[in-house]
Amino acid sequence: MTEVLTIDEINERHPDEWILIGEPETSESQEVLRGKVLYHGKSRDEMYQAAKDLPAPKYFATHYTGEFPADMVVVL
């Protein structure tokens, strides 16, 4: 079974990578606090492809451990 890691442990173990987190525990504001790393890698597209190939977790989150470019636009 995959161990549950805090978001700080995930950031430390997988710098500058895209992370698929299974069974995330979140704060009231939906900030990921901890969860199980189901996939990690340098490519966001590869993370999404891996997600399609894994058994579907009931809940999941995605997280990037690197720095986003200053001119990047995020749409929620």
C-alpha positions in Angstrom: 0.0 0.0 0.0 1.3 3.5 -0.8 2.2 5.5 2.2 0.4 8.8 3.1 2.8 11.8 2.8 2.3 15.4 3.8 2.4 18.0 1.0 5.8 19.1 2.4 7.2 15.5 2.1 5.8 15.2 -1.4 7.4 18.5 -2.4 10.8 17.4 -0.9 10.8 13.9 -2.5 9.6 15.0 -6.0 11.0 18.5 -6.8 9.8 20.1 -10.0 7.4 17.3 -10.8 3.7 16.8 -11.5 2.0 14.7 -8.8 -1.2 12.7 -8.9 -2.4 12.4 -5.3 -4.9 9.7 -4.3 -7.2 10.1 -1.3 -6.1 13.6 -0.6 -6.8 15.2 2.8 -7.7 18.8 2.3 -8.2 21.9 4.5 -11.5 23.7 4.6 -10.3 25.9 1.7 -9.5 22.7 -0.4 -5.7 23.0 0.0 -4.1 19.6 -0.1 -2.5 18.7 3.2 -1.5 15.0 2.6 -2.3 12.0 0.4 -0.8 9.0 -1.4 1.4 9.7 -4.4 -0.1 7.6 -7.3 2.2 9.1 -10.0 5.0 11.6 -10.3 6.9 12.9 -13.3 8.2 15.9 -15.2 5.3 16.1 -17.7 1.8 17.1 -16.9 0.5 15.3 -20.0 2.2 12.0 -18.9 0.6 12.5 -15.4 -2.8 12.7 -17.0 -2.1 9.6 -19.2 -0.9 7.7 -16.2 -4.2 8.7 -14.4 -6.2 7.1 -17.2 -4.3 3.8 -16.8 -4.6 3.6 -13.0 -7.6 2.2 -11.1 -9.8 5.3 -10.4 -9.5 6.5 -6.8 -12.6 7.8 -5.2 -10.9 11.2 -4.7 -7.7 12.6 -6.2 -5.8 15.8 -6.7 -3.0 17.1 -8.9 -0.1 19.1 -7.7 3.0 20.7 -9.2 6.1 20.9 -6.9 8.0 23.5 -9.0 7.7 27.2 -9.6 5.3 28.4 -12.2 6.5 31.0 -14.7 5.5 34.6 -13.7 3.5 35.0 -17.0 1.5 31.8 -16.6 -2.3 32.1 -16.5 -4.3 29.7 -14.3 -7.9 29.1 -15.0 -10.1 27.5 -12.4 
